[in-house]
Amino acid sequence: MDKSASVITMNTDSHRLRAFAANNRYLDYIIFQGISGKHIAKEDRIAGGLVTPQMAETDMITDVRLGTAISHWSLWREAIKTNSGELIMEDDVMTHPLIWSTIENSEHLEALDALFFSCNTNTSITMRSPEGVLLSCICDPANPHPDWINATLARTSVEDVRYWRLHRAFGLCCYFVTPVGGRKLATSMFPLTLEESFVPLAGPVAGSTINHRMNALYDDMNVFISMPFLADTPHHNEFAPV
């Protein structure tokens, strides 16, 4: 399976992207211009199957949230088209220096739909250990400082990383998707909907964003997450044009 890496950004001339380049200088990647939902009218969102009519009538589906979902969806479509795996990153993520060699040397990656290297730590995560233990937890710190992330990644040995089955989580700052996984996600993500999924320690969440909608898909997919993480982010705001 061929593999490549992409970073999604809304502003290619931002301090944010320059910081990304400095923090991930050992990675080769393609810059993907993030898509804005600003110019997609409500009727086009419904007609295009992006949102349900009920969702379109709420204030939950903002331009940024819709654009975020379309940006990731576009890269999933590219993975399907090229029949290659894709490391997808958002432009505030900080990755482990050996993340790419971990991807290159993995013997089991092709059998997965996706492998997450991080998720939002300011809310709950539910995952199952290789031994079969189901765990729901809250992370600390919830919004780590970049210095904390750097120090933690420096202490992380890739030899100690194990992969847990992912059931509930939020955030798509850094993950690898296979062509098979890309197809499953691309055909199931839309429309964004008011239908709810239950997330332990968080409660019911509507599928109004890509972060929320993913929780309705994980149980029917072969998705894992690295423990400890091989990437992290301060979790400010996605795709901010700063």
Secondary structure by P-SEA (a helix, b strand, c coil): cccbbbbbbcccccaaaaaaaaaaccbbbbbbcccccccccaaaaaaaccccccccccccccaaaaaaaaaaaaaaaaaaaacccccccccccccccaaaaaaaacccccccccccccccccbbbbbbcccbbbbbbccccccccaaaaaaaaaaccccccccccccbbbbcccccccaaaaaaaaacccccccbbbbbccccccccccaaaaaaacccccbbbbbcccccccccccccccc
